[in-house]
Amino acid sequence: MKKISELPGLGFDVATKHLRFHIEHFQLNSLFGDDWFSLKAEAFARFFGTPFFLVAQTVVVALWIGLNVVGVFKFDLYPFILLNLAFSLQAAYAAPLILLAQTRQADRDKAQQDADARHREDIAAASEQRELQTAMQTGQLLELMNQNTQLTQLVRDLSQRIETLTVEMHQKVVSGS
């Protein structure tokens, strides 16, 4: 497995530990690869679902049909076989690109969910450990408070004995003189 610092384009360094669970899934970001074609293929597949594409395609088709019906152009008369061929060609390329983009995104989503689940488990384990430490420290504090109470009781008892002895000695010294 590569070190975090060896992986290009991650945008974080070794000090950013909360992303450590994503490292083993790094290869999923490059399912097409990182070359020019791969990046453009995914961008192209994503473009097919945009409102701009849908509006532009509708305008082109309306112009195509309108100009051929009116008679401005006569290169594709009704039943618009050339237009049908263009749509078939577009579908032949669009479908696999869209499926590849969906597969790639699904792999990224699965990896993200896996990394997030392990991160939550790590947080839960750390929280559990903190609870155990808190319970131990609370027990130690209670023990120290009990020892302090016992020491305070012992000091009080000893102080009473010293006072009693002092009174007895005082009485003996006063009565003996």
Backbone as CSV, one residue per row, in Angstrom:
resi,resn,N_x,N_y,N_z,CA_x,CA_y,CA_z,C_x,C_y,C_z
1,MET,0.852,-1.183,0.000,0.000,0.000,0.000,0.889,1.235,0.000
2,LYS,0.499,2.230,-0.763,1.273,3.457,-0.857,1.050,4.318,0.372
3,LYS,2.053,5.142,0.661,1.897,6.122,1.721,1.026,7.262,1.210
4,ILE,0.398,7.966,2.134,-0.466,9.076,1.752,0.307,10.097,0.941
5,SER,1.528,10.370,1.340,2.309,11.401,0.659,2.695,10.994,-0.752
6,GLU,2.606,9.706,-1.084,2.971,9.230,-2.417,1.800,9.275,-3.397
7,LEU,0.585,9.492,-2.916,-0.588,9.465,-3.771,-0.854,10.859,-4.320
8,PRO,-0.842,11.009,-5.642,-1.040,12.331,-6.233,-2.493,12.773,-6.183
9,GLY,-2.686,14.058,-6.037,-4.008,14.637,-6.178,-4.971,14.398,-5.040
10,LEU,-4.498,13.929,-3.891,-5.418,13.702,-2.789,-5.811,14.992,-2.090
11,GLY,-4.924,15.967,-2.057,-5.252,17.238,-1.444,-5.162,17.220,0.067
12,PHE,-4.529,16.222,0.660,-4.315,16.250,2.100,-2.975,15.617,2.408
13,ASP,-2.487,15.861,3.612,-1.178,15.345,3.992,-1.326,14.343,5.129
14,VAL,-0.201,13.877,5.616,-0.179,12.836,6.638,-0.882,13.293,7.913
15,ALA,-0.866,14.599,8.187,-1.485,15.111,9.406,-3.009,15.006,9.380
16,THR,-3.604,14.845,8.237,-5.056,14.749,8.118,-5.458,13.288,8.244
17,LYS,-5.577,12.832,9.478,-5.795,11.405,9.727,-7.220,10.945,9.470
18,HIS,-8.186,11.853,9.477,-9.575,11.423,9.320,-9.860,10.897,7.916
19,LEU,-8.961,11.107,6.961,-9.157,10.581,5.611,-8.384,9.281,5.383
20,ARG,-7.809,8.738,6.436,-6.957,7.554,6.274,-7.731,6.338,5.769
21,PHE,-9.031,6.285,5.999,-9.819,5.142,5.560,-10.091,5.173,4.055
22,HIS,-9.857,6.306,3.419,-10.126,6.449,1.992,-8.953,5.986,1.133
23,ILE,-7.780,5.807,1.724,-6.579,5.498,0.957,-6.708,4.193,0.187
24,GLU,-7.236,3.160,0.809,-7.294,1.864,0.119,-8.262,1.872,-1.060
25,HIS,-9.136,2.875,-1.134,-10.079,2.983,-2.248,-9.651,4.040,-3.258
26,PHE,-8.435,4.519,-3.139,-7.959,5.594,-4.007,-8.027,5.207,-5.479
27,GLN,-7.782,3.930,-5.784,-7.770,3.505,-7.187,-9.141,3.646,-7.835
28,LEU,-10.203,3.687,-7.050,-11.546,3.805,-7.617,-11.794,5.183,-8.216
29,ASN,-11.026,6.169,-7.804,-11.163,7.499,-8.395,-10.680,7.494,-9.830
30,SER,-9.926,6.482,-10.226,-9.335,6.445,-11.560,-9.751,5.193,-12.312
31,LEU,-11.017,4.830,-12.266,-11.473,3.616,-12.927,-11.248,3.695,-14.430
32,PHE,-11.488,4.867,-15.042,-11.176,5.056,-16.452,-9.674,5.251,-16.627
33,GLY,-9.026,5.675,-15.588,-7.636,6.093,-15.658,-7.598,7.602,-15.543
34,ASP,-6.411,8.137,-15.471,-6.268,9.582,-15.330,-5.784,10.238,-16.609
35,ASP,-5.840,9.524,-17.712,-5.371,10.130,-18.962,-6.449,11.061,-19.535
36,TRP,-6.095,11.777,-20.570,-6.971,12.771,-21.170,-8.299,12.150,-21.609
37,PHE,-8.254,11.013,-22.304,-9.472,10.385,-22.808,-10.404,9.999,-21.665
38,SER,-9.838,9.443,-20.606,-10.656,8.998,-19.482,-11.403,10.156,-18.845
39,LEU,-10.706,11.223,-18.633,-11.335,12.380,-18.004,-12.396,12.996,-18.914
40,LYS,-12.100,13.078,-20.201,-13.071,13.650,-21.144,-14.278,12.734,-21.314
41,ALA,-14.064,11.414,-21.292,-15.173,10.464,-21.447,-16.168,10.607,-20.296
42,GLU,-15.656,10.717,-19.075,-16.568,10.874,-17.950,-17.248,12.240,-17.985
43,ALA,-16.523,13.276,-18.349,-17.130,14.612,-18.457,-18.221,14.618,-19.529
44,PHE,-17.954,13.936,-20.645,-18.935,13.842,-21.735,-20.182,13.093,-21.264
45,ALA,-19.984,11.998,-20.543,-21.120,11.216,-20.053,-21.943,12.033,-19.063
46,ARG,-21.277,12.812,-18.243,-22.002,13.655,-17.287,-22.752,14.778,-18.003
47,PHE,-22.216,15.257,-19.117,-22.827,16.347,-19.877,-24.184,15.949,-20.455
48,PHE,-24.366,14.653,-20.768,-25.621,14.205,-21.383,-26.842,14.472,-20.518
49,GLY,-26.688,14.570,-19.224,-27.840,14.777,-18.343,-28.082,16.220,-17.972
50,THR,-27.361,17.139,-18.556,-27.518,18.544,-18.170,-28.671,19.205,-18.909
51,PRO,-29.285,20.208,-18.300,-30.358,20.941,-18.991,-29.855,21.617,-20.270
52,PHE,-28.623,22.104,-20.266,-28.084,22.746,-21.457,-28.085,21.786,-22.640
53,PHE,-27.644,20.537,-22.413,-27.614,19.550,-23.486,-29.021,19.274,-24.013
54,LEU,-29.965,19.081,-23.084,-31.337,18.763,-23.502,-31.967,19.909,-24.292
55,VAL,-31.774,21.126,-23.858,-32.328,22.279,-24.572,-31.646,22.427,-25.931
56,ALA,-30.310,22.308,-25.961,-29.569,22.455,-27.223,-29.995,21.376,-28.220
57,GLN,-30.136,20.138,-27.758,-30.545,19.056,-28.657,-31.961,19.298,-29.177
58,THR,-32.845,19.774,-28.337,-34.219,20.064,-28.764,-34.229,21.160,-29.827
59,VAL,-33.424,22.190,-29.630,-33.353,23.282,-30.610,-32.808,22.772,-31.935
60,VAL,-31.740,21.973,-31.894,-31.143,21.431,-33.128,-32.153,20.551,-33.864
61,VAL,-32.855,19.688,-33.149,-33.833,18.792,-33.783,-34.990,19.608,-34.373
62,ALA,-35.471,20.607,-33.632,-36.571,21.438,-34.143,-36.140,22.188,-35.399
63,LEU,-34.930,22.739,-35.393,-34.415,23.430,-36.584,-34.259,22.448,-37.747
64,TRP,-33.704,21.286,-37.457,-33.495,20.254,-38.484,-34.808,19.916,-39.173
65,ILE,-35.813,19.593,-38.347,-37.114,19.196,-38.903,-37.777,20.387,-39.586
66,GLY,-37.771,21.526,-38.908,-38.426,22.712,-39.461,-37.837,23.142,-40.796
67,LEU,-36.506,23.208,-40.900,-35.870,23.644,-42.139,-36.059,22.633,-43.264
68,ASN,-36.157,21.350,-42.946,-36.382,20.334,-43.977,-37.845,20.266,-44.407
69,VAL,-38.772,20.521,-43.495,-40.198,20.502,-43.841,-40.546,21.729,-44.683
70,VAL,-40.031,22.909,-44.289,-40.320,24.143,-45.012,-39.675,24.121,-46.387
71,GLY,-38.575,23.426,-46.512,-37.925,23.317,-47.800,-36.679,24.172,-47.934
72,VAL,-36.223,24.779,-46.838,-34.978,25.559,-46.894,-33.828,24.620,-47.234
73,PHE,-33.798,23.484,-46.580,-32.818,22.437,-46.890,-33.589,21.197,-47.308
74,LYS,-33.010,20.416,-48.188,-33.685,19.189,-48.619,-32.758,17.985,-48.496
75,PHE,-31.858,18.046,-47.494,-30.911,16.936,-47.359,-31.477,15.787,-46.528
76,ASP,-32.577,15.977,-45.789,-33.160,14.907,-44.969,-34.672,15.114,-44.905
77,LEU,-35.357,14.692,-45.944,-36.804,14.862,-46.007,-37.499,13.824,-45.136
78,TYR,-38.805,14.089,-44.900,-39.601,13.149,-44.106,-39.446,11.757,-44.670
79,PRO,-39.182,10.749,-43.883,-39.262,10.438,-42.461,-37.960,10.707,-41.689
80,PHE,-37.120,11.615,-42.164,-35.915,12.073,-41.456,-34.984,10.916,-41.088
81,ILE,-34.602,10.158,-42.087,-33.734,8.995,-41.886,-32.360,9.414,-41.371
82,LEU,-31.806,10.500,-41.874,-30.491,10.975,-41.422,-30.545,11.402,-39.949
83,LEU,-31.630,12.061,-39.558,-31.809,12.452,-38.146,-31.896,11.212,-37.259
84,ASN,-32.644,10.202,-37.734,-32.753,8.940,-37.006,-31.384,8.279,-36.873
85,LEU,-30.587,8.314,-37.924,-29.233,7.758,-37.890,-28.356,8.521,-36.895
86,ALA,-28.490,9.846,-36.857,-27.715,10.660,-35.907,-28.088,10.301,-34.471
87,PHE,-29.397,10.120,-34.211,-29.826,9.722,-32.864,-29.295,8.336,-32.502
88,SER,-29.308,7.421,-33.444,-28.797,6.070,-33.185,-27.302,6.107,-32.876
89,LEU,-26.563,6.903,-33.630,-25.125,7.039,-33.384,-24.871,7.659,-32.016
90,GLN,-25.634,8.685,-31.687,-25.490,9.323,-30.377,-25.790,8.321,-29.263
91,ALA,-26.854,7.543,-29.413,-27.224,6.553,-28.397,-26.167,5.466,-28.271
92,ALA,-25.570,5.083,-29.413,-24.548,4.036,-29.384,-23.335,4.462,-28.565
93,TYR,-23.006,5.736,-28.581,-21.870,6.220,-27.789,-22.281,6.668,-26.391
94,ALA,-23.467,7.235,-26.287,-23.893,7.787,-25.006,-24.168,6.695,-23.976
95,ALA,-24.847,5.645,-24.384,-25.235,4.599,-23.427,-24.033,3.985,-22.712
96,PRO,-23.006,3.530,-23.425,-21.867,2.963,-22.696,-21.139,3.994,-21.825
97,LEU,-21.024,5.227,-22.304,-20.354,6.248,-21.503,-21.133,6.556,-20.229
98,ILE,-22.449,6.623,-20.357,-23.274,6.882,-19.178,-23.194,5.712,-18.201
99,LEU,-23.245,4.491,-18.716,-23.123,3.319,-17.844,-21.769,3.271,-17.148
100,LEU,-20.708,3.598,-17.887,-19.377,3.625,-17.271,-19.297,4.693,-16.189
101,ALA,-19.860,5.859,-16.444,-19.846,6.930,-15.439,-20.662,6.519,-14.208
102,GLN,-21.813,5.861,-14.417,-22.625,5.407,-13.292,-21.906,4.337,-12.482
103,THR,-21.252,3.418,-13.172,-20.504,2.367,-12.482,-19.367,2.971,-11.668
104,ARG,-18.675,3.897,-12.279,-17.562,4.552,-11.584,-18.068,5.308,-10.357
105,GLN,-19.179,6.018,-10.492,-19.741,6.755,-9.362,-20.242,5.801,-8.287
106,ALA,-20.855,4.691,-8.693,-21.328,3.703,-7.718,-20.158,3.125,-6.927
107,ASP,-19.039,2.847,-7.607,-17.851,2.349,-6.908,-17.327,3.385,-5.929
108,ARG,-17.313,4.652,-6.337,-16.857,5.718,-5.430,-17.795,5.841,-4.240
109,ASP,-19.113,5.768,-4.487,-20.086,5.870,-3.397,-19.926,4.716,-2.409
110,LYS,-19.724,3.499,-2.935,-19.549,2.331,-2.066,-18.283,2.477,-1.231
111,ALA,-17.214,2.912,-1.863,-15.959,3.114,-1.136,-16.121,4.198,-0.072
112,GLN,-16.844,5.253,-0.409,-17.080,6.345,0.545,-17.888,5.839,1.735
113,GLN,-18.919,5.044,1.462,-19.732,4.493,2.541,-18.912,3.567,3.428
114,ASP,-18.063,2.753,2.811,-17.206,1.849,3.570,-16.244,2.636,4.453
115,ALA,-15.619,3.640,3.886,-14.680,4.460,4.652,-15.407,5.206,5.774
116,ASP,-16.594,5.714,5.476,-17.366,6.414,6.501,-17.778,5.468,7.627
117,ALA,-18.162,4.248,7.271,-18.550,3.264,8.291,-17.363,2.934,9.194
118,ARG,-16.193,2.735,8.583,-15.021,2.443,9.404,-14.624,3.649,10.254
119,HIS,-14.840,4.836,9.726,-14.555,6.048,10.508,-15.499,6.139,11.707
120,ARG,-16.790,5.835,11.486,-17.751,5.840,12.596,-17.381,4.783,13.629
121,GLU,-16.943,3.604,13.167,-16.525,2.557,14.101,-15.311,3.009,14.909
122,ASP,-14.383,3.691,14.255,-13.195,4.206,14.936,-13.594,5.232,15.991
123,ILE,-14.541,6.101,15.641,-15.015,7.105,16.593,-15.720,6.425,17.767
124,ALA,-16.535,5.413,17.470,-17.247,4.689,18.534,-16.253,3.993,19.466
125,ALA,-15.221,3.375,18.894,-14.207,2.704,19.726,-13.469,3.713,20.594
126,ALA,-13.127,4.864,20.022,-12.432,5.900,20.797,-13.340,6.421,21.907
127,SER,-14.624,6.577,21.606,-15.579,7.046,22.611,-15.715,6.021,23.734
128,GLU,-15.779,4.761,23.350,-15.864,3.691,24.347,-14.623,3.679,25.235
129,GLN,-13.469,3.862,24.627,-12.212,3.897,25.387,-12.210,5.082,26.354
130,ARG,-12.704,6.243,25.880,-12.772,7.415,26.759,-13.736,7.162,27.919
131,GLU,-14.839,6.486,27.656,-15.788,6.170,28.727,-15.143,5.257,29.765
132,LEU,-14.386,4.260,29.302,-13.690,3.368,30.235,-12.665,4.130,31.064
133,GLN,-11.911,5.020,30.402,-10.926,5.818,31.135,-11.610,6.720,32.153
134,THR,-12.746,7.293,31.763,-13.492,8.159,32.681,-13.992,7.349,33.870
135,ALA,-14.497,6.155,33.610,-14.971,5.295,34.699,-13.817,4.927,35.633
136,MET,-12.657,4.604,35.049,-11.480,4.286,35.879,-11.068,5.491,36.719
137,GLN,-11.020,6.656,36.095,-10.618,7.857,36.816,-11.626,8.209,37.898
138,THR,-12.900,7.998,37.627,-13.927,8.250,38.630,-13.741,7.298,39.809
139,GLY,-13.450,6.044,39.532,-13.188,5.077,40.593,-11.956,5.464,41.408
140,GLN,-10.917,5.916,40.720,-9.705,6.341,41.421,-9.990,7.564,42.292
141,LEU,-10.778,8.507,41.761,-11.124,9.696,42.546,-11.934,9.320,43.783
142,LEU,-12.872,8.394,43.629,-13.655,7.940,44.786,-12.754,7.279,45.826
143,GLU,-11.809,6.472,45.357,-10.864,5.823,46.278,-10.017,6.865,47.001
144,LEU,-9.542,7.869,46.253,-8.754,8.936,46.880,-9.590,9.723,47.886
145,MET,-10.856,9.971,47.544,-11.725,10.682,48.498,-11.952,9.850,49.754
146,ASN,-12.118,8.536,49.599,-12.270,7.652,50.767,-11.009,7.667,51.612
147,GLN,-9.851,7.598,50.956,-8.583,7.657,51.702,-8.439,8.997,52.410
148,ASN,-8.841,10.078,51.748,-8.766,11.404,52.366,-9.690,11.473,53.578
149,THR,-10.874,10.896,53.441,-11.817,10.873,54.565,-11.237,10.075,55.727
150,GLN,-10.627,8.940,55.410,-10.011,8.121,56.464,-8.859,8.861,57.134
151,LEU,-8.034,9.529,56.330,-6.917,10.303,56.887,-7.429,11.458,57.753
152,THR,-8.470,12.109,57.296,-9.059,13.204,58.079,-9.597,12.666,59.396
153,GLN,-10.239,11.524,59.367,-10.746,10.884,60.591,-9.597,10.519,61.519
154,LEU,-8.528,9.978,60.944,-7.351,9.601,61.740,-6.720,10.837,62.374
155,VAL,-6.590,11.915,61.613,-6.029,13.165,62.148,-6.913,13.690,63.270
156,ARG,-8.215,13.619,63.107,-9.139,14.076,64.151,-8.988,13.235,65.416
157,ASP,-8.923,11.901,65.228,-8.746,11.009,66.380,-7.428,11.282,67.084
158,LEU,-6.359,11.440,66.285,-5.048,11.722,66.883,-5.037,13.081,67.582
159,SER,-5.696,14.050,66.980,-5.779,15.376,67.609,-6.521,15.292,68.939
160,GLN,-7.600,14.492,68.999,-8.339,14.324,70.246,-7.473,13.628,71.294
161,ARG,-6.705,12.641,70.870,-5.821,11.934,71.807,-4.735,12.863,72.328
162,ILE,-4.178,13.687,71.399,-3.148,14.640,71.828,-3.748,15.640,72.812
163,GLU,-4.957,16.091,72.524,-5.601,17.039,73.437,-5.850,16.390,74.791
164,THR,-6.317,15.146,74.778,-6.562,14.425,76.025,-5.260,14.250,76.803
165,LEU,-4.211,13.843,76.100,-2.900,13.670,76.756,-2.373,15.002,77.283
166,THR,-2.583,16.055,76.511,-2.121,17.372,76.947,-2.847,17.793,78.215
167,VAL,-4.175,17.583,78.266,-4.964,17.922,79.461,-4.502,17.088,80.646
168,GLU,-4.283,15.798,80.421,-3.820,14.920,81.515,-2.458,15.358,82.008
169,MET,-1.547,15.669,81.100,-0.200,16.107,81.502,-0.285,17.441,82.247
170,HIS,-1.149,18.315,81.751,-1.294,19.604,82.405,-1.795,19.434,83.832
171,GLN,-2.786,18.541,84.011,-3.329,18.297,85.344,-2.262,17.684,86.246
172,LYS,-1.444,16.784,85.733,-0.401,16.162,86.549,0.666,17.167,86.912
173,VAL,1.007,18.017,85.915,2.051,19.015,86.187,1.510,20.034,87.199
174,VAL,0.274,20.471,87.058,-0.311,21.468,87.947,-0.542,20.843,89.339
175,SER,-1.016,19.641,89.407,-1.284,19.009,90.700,-0.006,18.537,91.378
176,GLY,1.062,18.262,90.651,2.320,17.798,91.208,3.142,18.948,91.719
177,SER,2.853,20.146,91.425,3.670,21.246,91.915,3.153,21.834,93.144
